[in-house]
């Protein structure tokens, strides 16, 4: 399956769990997962861009 079916009551928790597994080791270090969003942060533009590259390459 490439998409979760509409109406699936546990879809947000399934996505969150899958992203937690896929991004293990990076979570809370350079980003965190909130519902269906990935929030990437850095203390400067350069660090933020490096964090984005790490997350997107994962």
C-alpha positions as CSV (number, residue, x, y, z in Angstrom):
1,X,0.0,0.0,0.0
2,X,1.3,3.4,-0.8
3,X,-1.5,5.3,0.8
4,X,-3.7,4.8,3.8
5,X,-7.3,4.1,3.0
6,X,-9.8,6.9,3.7
7,X,-11.9,6.4,6.8
8,X,-9.2,4.3,8.6
9,X,-9.6,5.5,12.1
10,X,-6.1,4.7,13.2
11,X,-4.4,6.3,10.1
12,X,-2.7,9.1,12.0
13,X,-1.2,6.7,14.5
14,X,-0.1,4.3,11.8
15,X,1.6,7.2,9.9
16,X,3.2,8.5,13.1
17,X,4.5,5.0,14.0
18,X,5.9,4.4,10.5
19,X,7.7,7.8,10.5
20,X,9.1,7.2,14.0
21,X,10.6,3.8,12.8
22,X,11.9,5.3,9.5
23,X,13.5,8.3,11.2
24,X,14.9,6.5,14.3
25,X,18.0,8.2,15.5
26,X,17.1,11.6,14.1
27,X,13.9,12.2,16.0
28,X,14.1,15.0,18.6
29,X,17.7,15.6,17.6
30,X,17.1,17.7,14.4
31,X,13.3,17.4,14.0
32,X,10.2,16.0,15.5
33,X,7.0,14.4,14.2
34,X,3.7,16.0,15.0
35,X,0.6,14.1,13.7
36,X,1.3,14.2,9.9
37,X,4.0,16.9,9.9
38,X,7.8,16.7,10.1
39,X,9.1,19.8,11.8
40,X,12.8,20.4,11.1
41,X,14.8,22.9,13.1
42,X,18.2,24.4,13.3
43,X,19.9,27.4,15.0
44,X,21.1,28.9,11.7
45,X,20.2,28.7,8.1
46,X,23.2,26.5,7.4
47,X,22.4,24.0,10.2
48,X,18.7,24.0,9.1
49,X,19.7,23.1,5.5
50,X,22.0,20.3,6.7
51,X,19.1,19.0,8.9
52,X,16.8,19.1,5.9
53,X,19.3,17.1,3.8
54,X,19.5,14.5,6.5
55,X,15.8,14.1,6.8
56,X,15.1,14.1,3.1
57,X,17.8,11.6,2.4
58,X,16.4,9.3,5.0
